[in-house]
């Protein structure tokens, strides 16, 4: 379980000598095994929130708790899959995995799960955009984190590849049974992937609304055309 | 094929102009045939190889020390960013001083011989290697540091497998500039303070008014310098294929 308690965070604007408040007593609770999407307009502090949860940025005040333990630094229990390229270009697919795990059985298991076994000796520049994302996911899963944070991971993919990878991701996530925080500005993506969509307001950021997605866990691409799906998309759009 | 033809045309033009120049001031500039004959004679006699070996040995020793210290110091400075504040001004102060300006000091400290030459080669190669390596190390994207923290990668592994390997393309740029500087520096050092080497060979033949040998020596310097660059380029392609192919 991940809990954010009374998080406040400020940036100092040096040129104007003012403080910009990004969060003001922000609270969030994500239960074990949940897939939660955070949606909000650009600049509402989604990436700052990712950095605070990951432990890269210390909030001005407030705390993050992971299963009751206070988060003080980045760690293997919370892995971020970034929107920008985050693979080590000088290492092959296998070496990227080997850097973070010594267990060859686990490495092979997750390479197989993400359909990358055949490309174990390839360098990242030899992989397609989707394969690179699958490798980032395999690298995250191999260290068995409790929590995976995905910061707009499909941004660099084109529309068709994006839909395909969303389905693949759902399939992998179901198999791995991980808790996922998914950060996106794409409403359709959020509805398709999540159990719950959290809509963020403008600065200082607060939770505007939480919407529970009640579709079956075994989502298929065809649900995108159903009335319920379209209705939810519209509702979230209106809230934003 | 077209490239080879172009290179051949350039070579023929150079030889023609050289012959033309030699015909007008023959007392100073020997003809291409005289120089190539000198080159042939030198290689048959074998003495020239002693000089080539002496120069190469000095370059290799000085260049290896410069590589070890330049890359090592860049990694330390990049990792412990606080050292940068002290080290960078010192490097920036010493960097513009040409290697040749160090020769009198080197002779005073180390005397005439190999030690002075090693030192001059080291000075010539160190700064391009250090500055390029440092640039590489300090260009490491924050995202890689974050990933290393998240996956709890140990400091030694971080330096060895992430910081160093990310910086390799920059390090190789420094090495390629450094080897050229090392080769130029050793010739300069041998012109003044050595009893062997290609620089010494040229100086000796100048005093003997054997300009054919002087130019033969110059051709050898150019050829070996070019070979050293090609060697490094080949090593680069083998060691960092991801950088070349990306």
Interface residues (C-beta under 8 A of the other chain):
Chain A: X54 X55 X56 X73 X74 X75 X76 X78 X79 X80 X82 X84 X86 X88 X89 X90 X91 X99 X100 X123 X124 X125 X143
Chain B: X143 X144 X146 X147 X149 X150 X151 X152 X153 X157 X161 X162 X165 X166 X168 X240 X241 X242 X243 X245 X246
